[in-house]
Amino acid sequence: MVDGMVTGELTVGGRERTVLMRPPSEAGRPLVLVLHGNQSGGMKREWRDWTTFRTNADRWGIGVAFPQGWSGCWADGRGVTLADEAGLDDVAFLRAVIEWSAERYGTVVEHSIVAGISNGAFMAHRVGLEIGDLVPVFAAVAGGLPADLAGVEPTHAVSGILINGDGDPWVPIEGGHSRHRGHDGELRGRTYGLADSGQHWRELNGCTGAGETIRTDQSQRELSSPGVGGTRIVEWTVFGGGHTWPGVVIPAEHAGVPGANSTMEFDGAEEIWRFAEPLLTSPEDRKL
């Protein structure tokens, strides 16, 4: 164990998969799975250092897992990543990580939180739709709901915190298509924008009452009314925010890169945990 981290090797679908894990200080605690963005282009960020989940693990009493996407990416349902094209079942992989962590470190299976950025955010939406029995809360930063998943009928209501910058050139807050075109140049991989993603989840959860708006000079949050099992949806707009994780200082070498502008108004990990902790409810209460 180095710096409190351990490496796990899992075989899922006949493939060897890897997860870096920061175990909880005691059994019976929640697990947060932190999903990186698409790294297929060769950029290998030390993702565990780009959020504060790991450094806050003991204070919050959580385990933190950093699963590694196949070929640096996730099969998020848009059909445009290498993992999608290879036919990987990343939902099965993340389910396996949840079960492995519970068996080895005593984390509570049905109190798992999935938080991701970009490709990892699209994947977080997919996880919420497909294994909501294990994941009562997901967080998607800079990534809306993949349109091809809009017809999925989940078995459980799931709370979600959706964060997007309105200055993101890579995943616009209004939604759109992937930059990865088809063989004939056709548009592919459409995703919903922040408002439409939030609306879709509110409808799934039955959040029909009046919500609440919280606005500062740097951002605006739209908090839904409670839905099935007390579930909530937050749509959080970062004014001028780019394709970044809130609260992370951008390295000097990325200065001037389009979409590298970040907000320091809040720490994304802290706000995700603050939102999620009271919503870690029983799957029975969230059945649809």
N, C-alpha and C positions, 0 to 999 in steps of 0.2 A: 504494500500500500504506500503510495507516494502522495503527499499533500492531501491525505484523506480520501484519495480516489482509488478505486479498484477497477479492473477490466474484466468484463464478462464476455464469454464466447457462447453463442447460441446457434443451433442449427434449425433453420426454419425453411420449409419448402425445399429442402435439399441444398440450401446454401448456408455457408458459414457467415454469421452476422456478429457484429461487435457492438458492445455498449460500455461506456465509461460511467461509473457509478460512484456517487457520494452517499454512502449508507447513512441511515438515520442513527441518531445516538441511542435510540431504544426502539423496540418493536411496537407495533400498534399505531404507527404514524402514517400520514399520507405520503404519496409518491408524486413528484412532479417530473414529467418527461419533457425535456427541452429539445425541440427539433430545429436543426440548422436550416439555412436556406440552401439553394442549389449551388453546389461546389464542383459541378462537373467541368467547369471551365478551368479548373486548376487552382483556384483561390482556396487555400486551406486555412481558414481562420481557426484559432483556438476558441471554439464557440463557448466552452465552459467559462471563459474569461470575459465574454461579451454580455453576460447578464450577471446579476448578483444573487441568483438562486443558490449557487454553491457556497458563497461566502456567508449567506444568511441562513444556511440549512440548520445549524444548531439553534440559532435564535428562534426560528419558526418551528423547529421540531419536525423536519421533513427529510425524506430521502430525495435525492435528485439524480435522475438518469439522463445521460447524453447519448442516445442511440445514434449510430452512424448509418446514414442512408447508403444504399447500394450505388456504387460508382459516384458517390457524393450527392445523391439526390433521392427524392421520394416519389413513389407511385401514387400521386395525389388525386388521380381521377380525371385530370385534364387531358391525358393522353399525349403529352408533349415531352416528358422527361425520358431519360434513358431507362429509368426504373419502370416507368409505365410501359414503354415499348418492349421491355424484356419480360413483361407479364408478372412482375413481382407482386406479392400480396403483402404490402407493408402494414396493413391493418393487422394481419396475423402476426407479423413480427412484433409490433408494438404490444399486442395482447400478450405475446410470449414474454416480452420484457417485464410487463406488469406482473405476470405470474411468477417469473423467475425471481424478481425482487421480493415478492411476498414470501416465497419459499425460503429464500436465503437470508433475508434481512427483516422479515416480519412486517413489511409495509401492508397496509390494508388494501386489498384488491379493489374494492368498490369505492375507494377514496383516492383515485388516481386523477391527476390533472395533466392535460397536455397543452403545452405552450410552444408556439412556433413562429418563425418569421419567414415571409416570402413563400418559397416552396414548402417550408415547414408549416406556414400558416394555412395554406391550402390543405395540407395533410391533416392539420388539426381539425378543420371543418369535417373532413372525411371521417376521422376517428369519432367525433361527436355524433355523427349520423349513424355509424355502423356498430360501435360498441359503447353506447351510452349507458349500458348497465354497469360498466366498470368506470366510466369517465363522467362524473356529474358536472364537471366544469372544463371548458377548453378556452384557450386564448389564442387569437389570431392577430399578429402584428404584420401590417403591410401585406395582406392577402385576404381576398374575399372568397365567397363560396363558389367552387367550380360549378358552372352552369349544368354540366352533364350529371351532377349529383342532385340536382333540384328535385328529381322525382323519387329519391330514396325516402322510404317511409320508416323513420326510426321507431324503435320499440320503447324508448324512454325520452322524456323531456331532459334537456341538458342546458345548463347556464353557459353563456358565452360573453367574453369581453373582447370586443373587436376594435382595434386601434389602427388608424390610417392617417398619414400625413396628406394634406391637400396639395403638397408640392412634390409628390412622389412621381418621377417620370417613368419608372419601371413598372409599377403596379398602380395605375391612376386610381384615385379615390372613387371615381365614377364607374370603375370596372372597365372591361375591355378584353382583348385577346392577347395570347402569348406572343412574345417576340419571335418564337420558333415557328416559322411558316411550314406548310406542307410541301411536298415535292413539286407541286405546280404553283407554289406561291400562295396557296389558299390560307386564309386565317384559321387558326385552331386555338383550342384551349381557352374558350371564353370563361371569364369569371364575373360574378356580380360585384357591384360596387359596395361601398360601406352601407349606404342606406338600404339597398335592396337585400343585402345579406342579412342585416338586422331585421328587416321586415319578415323575411322568410323564417328566421328562427323564432321571432315573436309569434308568428302564426302556428308554427309547429308546437310551440309550448303553451299556446292559449293565453298569451299575455295581452288581454283585451282592454284592460283599464287604462286610465290616464297615467302617463309616465312623468318623469322629472328631468328638467334641463339644468345643467350646471355649467356656467360659462366663465372663463377667465379671459385675460387678454391674450393668452397663448393657446387655448384649446377649448373644446366644448364637448361635454358628455351628455348623451341621451340615455337615461336609465329607464328601462321598461317597468311596467307594473308586474307584480308577481304572477307567474304562470303555474302550470301543474307542478305540485310538490314544492312550491315556493321559488321555482327557477326564475332567473332574471337574464336580461340581455342588455349589454352596454355598448353603445356606438360612440367611440371616442375619436373626435377629429382633432388632429394636431395642426394648428395654423402654420403654414410654411414648412411643415415637416416633410422629410424625404423618405428614402427607403432604408430606414434605420430603426434601431431599437431605442426607445426613449430612455434617457438617463445615461447613455453611453457616450463617453468622450471619443470623438472621431480621431483616429490617428492622424498625425501631421501629413503622412504620405497620401492620405485620401482627401486632403483639403482641395477644394475646387472640383472634385469629381461630381458629375451630375447626380443628384439624389442623395448626397452624403450629408446634407444638413440634418442635424438632430436637435431634439428639444431636451433641455435640462430641467424643465419645469417639474418633472416627476420621474421616478425610477419605474420602468415598466414591470420589473419583477416584483417590486414591493406592492404596486397597485394590483397586479394579478393575484398575489397571495391574499391581500386585504379583501379583494372581491370574492375569492374562492372559498376562503376558510369557513364562513358561515353557511356555505351552500353545499357542503359535503354531506349530502343527505342520502338516505337509504334508496336503493333502486326500486323498492316496492312503492315508495311514495311518489316516484317519478314515472311510473308506468303510463303509457299512452293507450 
